[in-house]
Amino acid sequence: MALSVPGYSPGFQKPPEVVRIRRKRARSRGAAASPPRELLEPAARRAALAAGLPLRPFPAAGGRGGGGPAAARRNPFARLDNRPQVAAEPPDGPARDQPEAPGRFLDSNQENNVLWEEKFPERTVTELPQTPHVSFSESDIPSSKSTELPVDWSIKTRLLFTSSEPFTWTDHLKAQEEAQGLVRHCRAIEVTLPKSIQDPKLSTELRCTFQQSLVYWLHPALSWLPLFPRIGADRKMTGKTSPWSSDATLQHVLMSDWSVSFTSLYNLLKTKLCPYFYVCTYQFTVLFRAAGLAGNELITALISPTTRGLREAMRNEGIEFSLPLIKESGHKKETASGTSLGYGEEQAISDEDEEESFSWLEEMGVQDEIKKPDILSIKLRKEKHEVQMDHRPESVVLVKGINTFTLLNFLINCKSLVATSGPQAGLPPTLLSPVAFRGATMQMLKARSVNVKTQALSGYRDQFSLEITGPIMPHCLHSLTMLLRSSQSGSFSALLYPHEPTAIFNICLPVDKVLNTEVVHKELTNCGLHPKTLEQLSEIPLLGKSSLRNVVMRDYVYNWRS
């Protein structure tokens, strides 16, 4: 059944007449039913202010045909009754960002663009993804500046360098460049680069040295297992194949090979052919350093974090050690020079202190009326502080001199060194070294360069980044910064991500005497490190319990934050 509407012409024989009549009726209805504009304008203004939008002037009602721009621009044939379609309102009333007063109409995209341009006139283009860029405010920049970074003995898991100059020279190394880089590392060839390289991509010397800086040595080497970090790595190892976990014979073979590699590393360290190395277990990490490094004249070993059980086992094996960050804890006391007392001497001092603590009761004559704590309570109170620092950075242990060899034997024979359950069950600790040793496998750090657009005041600019991932040891960090100083014209930024349990290795240890740096460098000449890197590692650590996290170089001068 056809719908009959007065004034509607099915054949559209006289559309001009229909348009004129509808405009006249719309004008008369609007004048009779619409409230004054003065009543609508405050509501629209309040809605706009509440939404936090800038107010814009709208043209006054009126225009061609007398029905206002809205009525004049509407298609009169859009509906049968030729009335402008009213947008559906939300349940809580009109949209807050739409003024109620008549004016020019915009579609949603145009409306958003206009609002964006009015609020942020410079941001007219969608921002591109940005890489993290280090920017220091005046309060963040340390007051001290230097042309060299302080020594950092923590192991980094990731480095992110950013610069205004490209890192394309790190990509797609030629076969000859890769081979030369590996040979230079194995033969410990010293390479000195110029202060600035004009075209790094054409510099074969730079690309070979970059390949040389990414090499490190690892044992054991299992390509399907992440062998660093080991602390907290159970989740990453879950579901991985580990045929040795239930095979005692295979576990014995793995530990036998590991013992040979560990002993080989220590012998290289003792003869000053290896500067340092790490032993990474599933519970703690050990840093062995050659004599002359970090300001010590003897071989040193730092263990962190430790537990009371591990320390007791080391005492029972006759290993003399100290707790550098604990001056006095329970029955554990240290002399003024920082050397620890023997276990028997500690116990004697502890008993004397205990007797003195109850002597005042006898002076008052009430020693029989007050119940003294029993031996077990006294022992628990003594050990309370020592137990509380377990698994904390403060539990770091220092072993020096000939005791490091005893520590070597202790670690080889320690049954708790290897996990007995979980994803790491039966897996020997990870050995990390900057030089080759028996049973070691050559590994490479992963490098990737990215080019992105970042926002600047005048638009967008190119921002280049270089990401290095893997177990990044102290000598590698120093070598990479020396490379970038030449390739990036002395200006770059870096974000450093340390393995947190190893940050405590930056503590300043007690030094008996000041070493002659020339003698130290001469004795460690064949350790496989660049002379400048060796000079940095010989310095006394200054970072304390923290490690480097942000580094900025401007005009060949470093600013850093830990």
C-alpha positions as CSV (number, residue, x, y, z in Angstrom):
1,M,0.0,0.0,0.0
2,A,1.4,3.3,-1.0
3,L,2.1,5.9,1.6
4,S,0.2,9.2,1.0
5,V,1.8,12.3,2.2
6,P,0.4,15.8,1.5
7,G,2.6,17.8,-0.8
8,Y,4.5,14.8,-2.0
9,S,4.9,14.3,-5.7
10,P,5.6,10.7,-6.7
11,G,6.6,11.6,-10.2
12,F,8.8,14.6,-9.1
13,Q,7.1,16.7,-11.7
14,K,7.6,20.0,-9.9
15,P,10.6,19.7,-7.5
16,P,11.3,23.4,-7.3
17,E,7.8,24.1,-6.0
18,V,8.1,21.3,-3.4
19,V,11.5,22.6,-2.2
20,R,10.1,26.2,-1.9
21,I,7.1,25.0,0.2
22,R,9.2,22.8,2.5
23,R,11.7,25.7,3.1
24,K,8.8,28.0,4.1
25,R,7.3,25.4,6.5
26,A,10.7,24.7,8.1
27,R,11.3,28.4,8.6
28,S,7.9,28.9,10.2
29,R,8.3,25.8,12.5
30,G,11.8,26.9,13.6
31,A,10.6,30.4,14.5
32,A,7.7,29.0,16.6
33,A,9.3,26.0,18.4
34,S,13.0,26.8,18.7
35,P,14.1,28.6,21.9
36,P,16.1,31.8,21.6
37,R,19.8,31.4,20.7
38,E,20.8,33.2,24.0
39,L,19.3,30.2,25.9
40,L,21.2,27.6,23.9
41,E,24.6,29.3,23.7
42,P,25.5,29.0,27.5
43,A,24.7,25.3,27.5
44,A,27.0,24.7,24.5
45,R,29.7,26.8,26.0
46,R,29.5,24.9,29.3
47,A,29.6,21.6,27.5
48,A,32.7,22.6,25.5
49,L,34.5,23.9,28.6
50,A,33.7,20.7,30.5
51,A,35.2,18.7,27.7
52,G,38.3,20.7,27.7
53,L,37.9,21.8,24.0
54,P,38.7,25.3,22.6
55,L,35.7,27.3,21.7
56,R,35.1,28.3,18.1
57,P,32.8,31.0,16.7
58,F,29.9,29.6,14.6
59,P,28.2,31.6,11.9
60,A,24.8,33.0,12.9
61,A,21.6,31.3,11.7
62,G,20.3,32.3,8.4
63,G,21.3,32.2,4.9
64,R,20.0,31.4,1.5
65,G,16.3,30.4,1.7
66,G,15.9,31.8,5.3
67,G,16.3,28.4,6.9
68,G,19.9,28.6,8.0
69,P,22.9,26.8,6.5
70,A,21.8,23.4,7.9
71,A,18.4,23.6,6.2
72,A,19.8,25.1,3.0
73,R,22.4,22.3,2.6
74,R,20.2,19.4,3.4
75,N,19.0,17.2,0.6
76,P,15.2,17.8,0.6
77,F,14.6,14.4,-1.0
78,A,16.6,12.4,1.6
79,R,13.3,11.4,3.4
80,L,9.7,11.3,2.5
81,D,8.8,14.1,4.8
82,N,11.9,16.2,3.7
83,R,12.9,16.9,7.3
84,P,16.6,17.1,8.3
85,Q,17.6,13.8,9.9
86,V,18.4,14.2,13.6
87,A,21.4,12.2,14.9
88,A,20.7,9.7,17.6
89,E,21.7,11.1,21.0
90,P,23.4,9.0,23.7
91,P,21.4,8.0,26.7
92,D,23.0,10.7,28.9
93,G,22.1,13.5,26.5
94,P,23.8,15.4,23.7
95,A,27.5,14.7,23.0
96,R,29.7,17.0,25.0
97,D,32.0,17.9,22.1
98,Q,29.1,18.9,19.8
99,P,27.7,22.4,20.3
100,E,23.9,22.7,20.3
101,A,23.8,26.0,18.5
102,P,23.3,25.9,14.8
103,G,26.3,26.3,12.7
104,R,28.5,24.6,10.1
105,F,28.4,20.8,10.1
106,L,31.5,18.6,9.9
107,D,31.8,14.8,9.6
108,S,33.6,13.0,12.4
109,N,37.0,12.9,10.7
110,Q,36.9,16.6,9.9
111,E,35.8,17.4,13.4
112,N,38.7,15.5,14.9
113,N,41.2,17.1,12.5
114,V,40.0,20.6,13.3
115,L,40.1,20.0,17.0
116,W,43.6,18.5,16.8
117,E,44.9,21.4,14.7
118,E,43.5,23.9,17.1
119,K,44.9,22.2,20.2
120,F,48.3,21.1,18.7
121,P,49.0,23.3,15.6
122,E,52.4,21.7,15.0
123,R,51.4,18.1,15.2
124,T,49.5,17.5,12.0
125,V,51.1,14.2,11.2
126,T,50.7,10.9,13.0
127,E,53.8,10.2,15.0
128,L,56.0,7.4,14.0
129,P,57.3,4.8,16.5
130,Q,60.4,6.1,18.4
131,T,63.3,4.3,19.9
132,P,64.2,5.2,23.5
133,H,66.4,8.2,23.3
134,V,68.5,9.3,26.2
135,S,68.1,13.0,27.1
136,F,69.6,14.4,30.2
137,S,68.2,17.4,32.0
138,E,70.5,19.7,33.9
139,S,69.7,18.0,37.1
140,D,70.4,14.5,35.7
141,I,73.8,15.2,34.3
142,P,76.6,14.5,36.8
143,S,78.8,17.4,37.7
144,S,81.9,15.4,36.8
145,K,82.8,14.9,33.2
146,S,85.5,12.7,31.7
147,T,86.9,11.4,28.5
148,E,86.7,7.9,29.8
149,L,84.0,5.9,31.5
150,P,84.4,4.4,35.0
151,V,85.0,0.7,35.1
152,D,81.8,-1.4,35.3
153,W,82.3,-5.1,36.3
154,S,78.6,-6.0,35.9
155,I,77.5,-8.2,33.0
156,K,75.1,-6.4,30.6
157,T,72.3,-8.3,28.8
158,R,71.5,-5.5,26.3
159,L,73.0,-2.3,25.0
160,L,71.0,0.3,22.9
161,F,73.1,3.0,21.2
162,T,71.4,6.0,19.5
163,S,73.0,8.6,17.3
164,S,72.2,11.2,14.7
165,E,74.6,9.4,12.3
166,P,73.7,6.0,10.8
167,F,75.0,2.6,12.0
168,T,74.7,1.0,8.5
169,W,78.5,0.2,8.7
170,T,77.6,-2.6,11.2
171,D,75.4,-4.5,8.7
172,H,76.3,-7.1,6.1
173,L,80.0,-7.6,6.8
174,K,81.9,-9.2,4.0
175,A,83.3,-12.6,4.4
176,Q,86.8,-11.3,4.4
177,E,86.0,-8.7,7.1
178,E,84.4,-11.3,9.3
179,A,87.3,-13.6,8.9
180,Q,89.8,-10.9,9.7
181,G,87.8,-9.9,12.8
182,L,87.9,-13.4,14.2
183,V,91.6,-13.8,13.5
184,R,92.4,-10.5,15.2
185,H,90.5,-11.6,18.2
186,C,92.3,-15.0,18.5
187,R,95.7,-13.4,18.0
188,A,94.9,-10.4,20.3
189,I,95.9,-7.9,17.6
190,E,95.8,-4.3,18.8
191,V,93.9,-1.9,16.5
192,T,94.0,1.9,17.0
193,L,91.4,3.8,15.1
194,P,91.6,7.5,14.3
195,K,89.6,10.0,16.3
196,S,87.0,10.5,13.6
197,I,86.1,8.4,10.5
198,Q,84.6,10.3,7.7
199,D,82.8,7.4,5.9
200,P,82.5,4.5,8.3
201,K,80.8,2.3,5.8
202,L,83.9,2.3,3.6
203,S,86.3,1.7,6.5
204,T,87.3,-2.0,6.4
205,E,89.4,-1.4,9.5
206,L,86.4,-0.3,11.5
207,R,84.2,-3.1,10.4
208,C,86.8,-5.8,11.2
209,T,87.4,-4.2,14.6
210,F,83.6,-4.3,15.3
211,Q,83.5,-8.0,14.5
212,Q,86.5,-8.5,16.8
213,S,84.7,-6.7,19.7
214,L,81.6,-9.0,19.5
215,V,83.5,-12.3,20.3
216,Y,83.3,-14.1,23.6
217,W,84.0,-17.6,24.9
218,L,81.5,-19.9,26.6
219,H,81.3,-23.3,28.2
220,P,79.2,-25.4,28.1
221,A,77.7,-24.5,24.6
222,L,74.2,-25.9,24.0
223,S,72.6,-24.0,21.1
224,W,69.0,-24.8,22.1
225,L,69.5,-23.6,25.7
226,P,70.0,-20.0,26.9
227,L,73.1,-20.4,29.1
228,F,73.1,-16.8,30.4
229,P,71.7,-15.5,32.6
230,R,71.3,-18.6,34.9
231,I,69.7,-16.9,37.9
232,G,66.0,-16.9,37.3
233,A,66.2,-18.6,33.9
234,D,63.9,-21.6,34.8
235,R,61.0,-20.1,32.8
236,K,63.1,-19.7,29.6
237,M,64.4,-23.3,29.9
238,T,61.1,-24.9,30.6
239,G,60.2,-27.4,27.9
240,K,63.7,-27.5,26.5
241,T,65.3,-30.9,25.9
242,S,67.7,-31.9,28.7
243,P,68.7,-35.6,28.3
244,W,71.2,-35.4,31.2
245,S,68.5,-34.5,33.8
246,S,67.8,-38.2,34.5
247,D,71.0,-39.8,33.3
248,A,73.7,-39.9,36.1
249,T,76.4,-41.1,33.7
250,L,75.8,-38.1,31.3
251,Q,75.8,-35.7,34.3
252,H,79.2,-37.1,35.4
253,V,80.6,-36.6,31.9
254,L,79.4,-33.0,31.7
255,M,80.8,-32.1,35.2
256,S,84.1,-33.8,34.3
257,D,84.5,-31.6,31.1
258,W,83.4,-28.6,33.1
259,S,86.0,-29.2,35.8
260,V,88.7,-29.4,33.1
261,S,87.5,-26.1,31.6
262,F,87.3,-24.4,35.0
263,T,90.8,-25.4,35.9
264,S,92.1,-24.3,32.6
265,L,90.6,-20.8,33.1
266,Y,92.1,-20.5,36.5
267,N,95.5,-21.4,35.3
268,L,95.3,-18.8,32.6
269,L,94.2,-16.3,35.2
270,K,97.1,-17.2,37.5
271,T,99.7,-16.8,34.8
272,K,98.0,-13.5,33.8
273,L,97.1,-14.7,30.3
274,C,93.4,-14.2,31.1
275,P,92.3,-10.9,32.8
276,Y,89.0,-12.2,34.4
277,F,86.2,-14.7,34.0
278,Y,82.7,-15.4,35.4
279,V,81.2,-18.6,36.8
280,C,77.4,-18.3,36.6
281,T,75.4,-20.9,38.6
282,Y,71.7,-21.1,39.1
283,Q,72.0,-19.5,42.6
284,F,75.0,-17.2,42.5
285,T,77.7,-15.7,40.3
286,V,81.5,-15.7,40.9
287,L,83.9,-13.1,39.4
288,F,87.6,-14.1,39.3
289,R,90.0,-11.3,38.6
290,A,93.7,-11.5,37.9
291,A,96.3,-9.8,40.1
292,G,96.6,-6.1,39.3
293,L,93.0,-5.5,38.2
294,A,90.6,-3.3,40.3
295,G,93.6,-2.1,42.3
296,N,94.4,-5.4,44.0
297,E,97.8,-7.0,44.0
298,L,96.4,-10.5,44.5
299,I,94.0,-12.7,42.6
300,T,90.4,-11.9,43.9
301,A,87.1,-13.7,43.7
302,L,83.7,-12.1,44.5
303,I,80.7,-14.3,45.1
304,S,77.2,-12.9,45.1
305,P,74.6,-13.5,46.4
306,T,75.5,-16.0,49.1
307,T,73.6,-17.8,51.9
308,R,74.6,-18.8,55.4
309,G,74.8,-22.4,54.4
310,L,77.3,-21.6,51.6
311,R,79.4,-19.5,53.9
312,E,79.4,-22.2,56.6
313,A,80.5,-24.8,53.9
314,M,83.3,-22.5,52.8
315,R,84.5,-22.1,56.5
316,N,84.5,-25.8,56.9
317,E,86.7,-26.2,53.9
318,G,89.2,-23.8,55.4
319,I,88.5,-20.9,52.9
320,E,89.3,-17.5,54.5
321,F,87.0,-14.8,53.2
322,S,85.5,-11.5,54.3
323,L,82.2,-9.7,53.9
324,P,83.2,-6.3,52.5
325,L,79.8,-4.7,53.1
326,I,79.3,-6.1,56.6
327,K,81.5,-4.5,59.3
328,E,79.9,-6.3,62.2
329,S,77.2,-8.9,62.2
330,G,76.5,-11.3,65.1
331,H,79.7,-13.3,65.9
332,K,81.2,-12.2,62.5
333,K,83.7,-9.3,63.2
334,E,86.3,-7.8,61.1
335,T,89.5,-6.0,61.9
336,A,90.1,-2.3,61.2
337,S,92.2,-3.3,58.1
338,G,89.2,-5.1,56.6
339,T,90.7,-8.7,57.0
340,S,88.4,-11.2,58.6
341,L,89.3,-13.1,61.7
342,G,89.5,-16.9,61.9
343,Y,86.4,-18.8,62.9
344,G,87.9,-19.8,66.3
345,E,88.9,-16.2,67.1
346,E,85.4,-15.0,66.2
347,Q,83.8,-17.5,68.5
348,A,86.1,-16.5,71.4
349,I,85.4,-12.8,70.9
350,S,81.7,-13.7,70.8
351,D,81.8,-15.6,74.1
352,E,83.6,-12.7,75.8
353,D,81.0,-10.3,74.6
354,E,78.2,-12.5,75.9
355,E,79.8,-12.8,79.3
356,E,80.2,-9.0,79.5
357,S,76.6,-8.5,78.6
358,F,75.4,-10.3,81.8
359,S,78.1,-9.0,84.1
360,W,76.0,-6.1,85.2
361,L,73.4,-8.5,86.7
362,E,76.0,-9.8,89.1
363,E,77.0,-6.3,90.1
364,M,73.4,-5.6,91.1
365,G,73.1,-8.9,92.9
366,V,70.0,-10.1,90.9
367,Q,71.7,-12.7,88.7
368,D,69.8,-15.6,90.3
369,E,66.4,-13.9,90.1
370,I,66.5,-13.2,86.3
371,K,66.4,-16.1,83.9
372,K,69.2,-16.0,81.4
373,P,68.5,-17.1,77.8
374,D,69.5,-20.6,77.0
375,I,72.4,-21.5,74.6
376,L,70.0,-22.1,71.7
377,S,68.4,-18.7,72.0
378,I,71.8,-17.0,72.1
379,K,72.9,-18.8,69.0
380,L,69.7,-17.9,67.1
381,R,70.1,-14.3,68.1
382,K,73.7,-14.3,66.9
383,E,72.8,-15.8,63.5
384,K,69.6,-13.7,63.0
385,H,71.4,-10.9,61.2
386,E,73.5,-13.3,59.1
387,V,70.4,-15.1,57.9
388,Q,68.6,-11.9,57.1
389,M,71.2,-10.8,54.6
390,D,71.0,-14.1,52.6
391,H,70.3,-13.7,48.9
392,R,70.9,-9.9,49.2
393,P,73.7,-7.9,47.6
394,E,75.1,-7.2,51.1
395,S,76.0,-10.9,51.3
396,V,78.8,-10.6,48.7
397,V,81.9,-12.5,49.7
398,L,85.5,-11.6,48.9
399,V,88.2,-14.3,48.6
400,K,91.8,-13.3,48.0
401,G,95.2,-14.8,47.2
402,I,95.9,-18.5,47.7
403,N,92.3,-19.0,49.0
404,T,91.0,-18.6,45.5
405,F,92.7,-21.9,44.6
406,T,90.9,-23.5,47.6
407,L,87.7,-21.9,46.4
408,L,88.3,-23.5,43.0
409,N,88.5,-27.0,44.5
410,F,85.5,-26.3,46.7
411,L,83.4,-25.3,43.7
412,I,84.4,-28.3,41.7
413,N,83.4,-30.7,44.5
414,C,80.4,-28.7,45.7
415,K,77.2,-30.8,45.1
416,S,74.9,-27.8,45.6
417,L,76.6,-26.1,42.6
418,V,74.3,-27.9,40.2
419,A,70.5,-28.0,40.5
420,T,69.0,-31.3,41.4
421,S,65.5,-30.5,40.1
422,G,63.8,-28.2,37.6
423,P,64.8,-27.2,34.1
424,Q,68.4,-26.6,35.1
425,A,68.8,-30.0,36.8
426,G,72.2,-31.6,36.1
427,L,73.4,-28.6,34.0
428,P,76.9,-27.4,35.0
429,P,77.5,-23.6,35.6
430,T,78.2,-21.3,32.7
431,L,81.8,-20.1,32.2
432,L,82.2,-16.7,30.5
433,S,85.6,-15.5,29.4
434,P,87.1,-12.8,27.1
435,V,89.8,-15.2,25.9
436,A,89.9,-18.8,24.7
437,F,90.3,-21.7,27.2
438,R,90.2,-25.5,27.1
439,G,86.7,-26.7,26.0
440,A,85.4,-23.3,25.2
441,T,83.2,-22.4,22.3
442,M,83.5,-19.1,20.4
443,Q,80.3,-17.1,20.5
444,M,79.2,-13.8,18.9
445,L,77.0,-11.1,20.4
446,K,74.0,-10.2,18.3
447,A,74.0,-6.8,16.7
448,R,71.1,-5.1,14.9
449,S,70.8,-1.5,13.5
450,V,67.5,0.3,13.1
451,N,66.5,3.6,11.4
452,V,63.4,5.4,12.7
453,K,61.7,8.8,12.5
454,T,61.6,10.9,15.7
455,Q,59.8,14.1,16.3
456,A,61.7,17.4,16.4
457,L,60.6,21.0,16.8
458,S,60.8,21.6,13.0
459,G,59.2,18.3,12.0
460,Y,60.7,14.8,11.9
461,R,64.3,13.7,11.8
462,D,66.2,10.5,11.3
463,Q,67.3,8.7,14.4
464,F,69.6,5.7,14.2
465,S,70.1,3.0,16.8
466,L,72.3,0.0,17.3
467,E,71.2,-2.8,19.6
468,I,73.7,-5.3,21.1
469,T,72.3,-8.4,23.0
470,G,74.0,-11.2,24.8
471,P,76.4,-11.6,27.8
472,I,78.2,-8.3,27.4
473,M,81.3,-8.3,29.6
474,P,83.3,-5.2,30.8
475,H,86.0,-5.4,28.1
476,C,83.4,-5.5,25.3
477,L,81.6,-2.4,26.6
478,H,84.8,-0.5,26.6
479,S,85.7,-1.7,23.1
480,L,82.3,-0.8,21.7
481,T,82.4,2.7,23.1
482,M,85.9,3.3,21.6
483,L,84.6,2.2,18.2
484,L,81.5,4.5,18.4
485,R,83.6,7.4,19.5
486,S,85.4,7.2,16.1
487,S,82.5,6.2,13.9
488,Q,79.9,8.6,15.3
489,S,82.1,11.6,15.5
490,G,82.2,11.7,19.3
491,S,78.4,12.0,19.8
492,F,76.1,9.2,20.8
493,S,73.8,8.0,23.6
494,A,73.4,4.6,25.2
495,L,71.0,2.7,27.4
496,L,72.6,-0.2,29.4
497,Y,70.7,-3.1,30.9
498,P,72.8,-4.9,33.5
499,H,72.3,-8.3,35.0
500,E,71.2,-7.1,38.4
501,P,72.9,-9.8,40.6
502,T,76.3,-8.8,39.1
503,A,76.0,-5.0,39.8
504,I,77.4,-5.6,43.3
505,F,80.8,-6.5,41.7
506,N,81.4,-2.7,41.4
507,I,82.0,-2.2,45.1
508,C,85.3,-0.7,46.2
509,L,87.4,-3.3,48.0
510,P,90.0,-2.6,50.7
511,V,93.4,-2.0,49.0
512,D,96.6,-2.8,51.0
513,K,98.9,-0.6,48.8
514,V,98.8,1.5,45.7
515,L,100.0,-0.5,42.6
516,N,102.3,0.8,40.0
517,T,100.2,0.9,36.8
518,E,103.2,0.6,34.5
519,V,104.2,-2.7,36.2
520,V,100.6,-4.0,36.1
521,H,100.2,-3.2,32.4
522,K,103.6,-4.8,31.6
523,E,102.7,-8.0,33.4
524,L,99.2,-8.2,31.8
525,T,100.4,-7.4,28.3
526,N,99.5,-10.8,26.9
527,C,96.1,-11.1,28.5
528,G,94.4,-10.4,25.2
529,L,92.9,-6.9,25.9
530,H,93.5,-3.6,24.3
531,P,96.0,-1.4,26.3
532,K,93.3,1.2,26.9
533,T,90.8,-1.4,28.0
534,L,93.4,-2.9,30.4
535,E,94.1,0.6,31.8
536,Q,90.4,1.0,32.6
537,L,90.0,-2.4,34.2
538,S,93.0,-1.7,36.4
539,E,91.3,1.3,38.1
540,I,89.6,1.0,41.4
541,P,85.8,0.7,41.0
542,L,83.8,3.8,41.9
543,L,80.2,2.8,41.1
544,G,79.5,1.0,44.5
545,K,76.5,-1.2,44.5
546,S,75.1,0.2,41.2
547,S,76.2,0.0,37.6
548,L,76.1,2.2,34.5
549,R,72.7,2.6,33.0
550,N,72.7,5.8,30.9
551,V,75.7,7.1,29.0
552,V,75.9,10.2,26.8
553,M,78.9,11.4,24.8
554,R,79.0,14.9,23.4
555,D,82.1,16.3,21.8
556,Y,84.2,13.3,22.9
557,V,83.2,13.9,26.6
558,Y,81.2,11.4,28.7
559,N,78.3,12.0,31.0
560,W,76.9,9.0,32.8
561,R,74.2,8.0,35.3
562,S,74.1,4.8,37.4
